[in-house]
Amino acid sequence: MSGEFDLIRQYFTRPAASVDIAVGDDCAIFTPTAGTSLAVSKDLLLEERHFFSDVDPESLGHKSLAVNLSDLAAMGATPRGCLLGIALPGYDADWLEAFSRGFNRLADKYQCPLIGGDTTRSEHDIGISVTVLGEVTQPFLTRGRAQPGDDIWVSGTLGAADWALNLLLRQKAGEVLNEQEIQTLQATRRALEWPEPQVRLGLALRPLAHAVIDLSDGLVQDLKHILHASGVAAILYESLMPVNLSLPDDDPQQLRQSVLGGGDVYELCFTAPQTARAALQAISASLSVTLTRIGRVHAGQGLRVLDAAQQDISALPVGFDHFRPARRRKP
């Protein structure tokens, strides 16, 4: 079995009870829930730009959908379905079996069935494009409603994915990691390759948060998007950052870069009024998700980050941008 339609039937056709017509026709058809609006997002992943050629295909299938579900989470949207476009240089049954297993398992977990897409053959590398569809009701969670006096919160921990990426890049360049570095890579690699989208947290934040964003390109860079869209300023405290416990502390500059500037986190950063603190702690306990207050919003423009001595960090880490000369590639 090696044809395009055989490939689709074998790996990407599954029952979708919530959809009127799914994979197998020219279009998918589903009926939105009355009173809701559609939330739509797309991400593109390219081999050797977003992921290494030797990545575990099951983790790649998981991450391909996870990064899109994270966008729905930031909007407080309920997943309804997804579309997958994939370009492959050849037909590899073992690779397809593992990739589809990782993709479909996460789709099942968040009731986001694969309802359509496209497959094609590429000349060389793998290309993956996923579109997610969700439902959301007003008032929408956006980046543009942060208010002076708001607390700034972040879910989960920071720094692990970026640290793992840098260790992997050094390995790819031919460096031999020492024993401590190997142990750190083993402890942090899952954060890079198996991110967990905070879909349930996003839904729980709807009545409480003012502005939300998912952290794909780094805390400092992504929080600045909120500040710009909302027309406000903010102050963060480095000492309050929820640093991943697997990270060593013998390189303060690298630790700062990974925590404040490292991407591929896929946690939520959000602002909320101080009166929401108790409710947010209750959500944290009920969902078993760590929520940490890391700063506050105030009137004005710009972002300040204070170090442990309460001094301004003068050169803030720069997040990822595909078209800016960068210190490294994004995985």
C-alpha positions, 0 to 999 in steps of 0.5 A: 500500500503506497498510494496517496489515498491509501495513505490517507485511509490508513493513517488519517481517516478516523470516525468523527462523531461531532462532524457531519462530513469529515475525511473522504469528501471534497470538504469537511462539514460541521455545524457550529454550536448555536451562539458561538463564533469560530476561532481558527489558527494555523502553524507551519513546521518545516524539517530542519527549521522547526524540527530535526530530521531524526526527531521521534515521529510520534513526538512530532505528530503530537507537537504538530497539533499541540502548538495549534491547540495552544493558540486555541487555549490562548483564546479560551476556545473549545476545539472542534476539529483540525486540518492537516497538510503534510508533504513527505519525500517518500512513503515510510510506513513506520514513520507514518504509523508513529506520527499519526499515533502521536497526532491522533492521541492528542486529537482524541484527548482534546476532542479535536478530530482530524476532519480533512487536509492534503498530502503531497510528495516533496522533493526533499524535506518534510513540511507539516501545516495544521489548521485548528478550528474552535468555538468561542463565545463573547467576550473574547479573550484577546491580547488587547485588554490588559489594564493598569493594576492587573497582575501578570501570571504565567502557567507551568515553568520556564526555560526547559525547552530552550535549554534542551534545544541548545544542548541538541544544537551543540550535539548536532555541531559535533560537541560532546556533552559532559555527564551533567549536560547529558542528564540535563538534556534527558530531563528537559527534552520532553518539554521541547518535544512533547509540549502540553497545550493548556486548553482547559486552563484557557477555558477556565480563564474566560471569566477572569483574565483580561489579556492572554497569549501563549508563549511560543517565542519567549516570555519577554517578546510575547508579553510585549505583544500584550502590552502593545495591543493593550496600550499599557506598560509592565514590570516583571520580577526575575526572582519570581519566575517559575524556573524549571527545576531541571536547569542548572544555575552555574550559567546565570546568563544562559539561564536568563536567556532561556527563562526570559527569551526561550521559545517553544514553551506553549504555556499561557501568560495572562493578566487578571485583576488582583481580585481574581487571585483566590479564584486563580489559585483555586483553578490552579489546584483543580487543574493541577497546573502551576500558576505564578504571579510574576509582575504587574501592569501599569499605565505607560509604555514599555517593559521593565524586568528587575533582577534579584537586586531590584535593578533593571536588566538593561539588555533583555533577551530577544525572542525568536523571529524567523526573519531576524538574524538569530543566535540559533534556529528554532526547532 
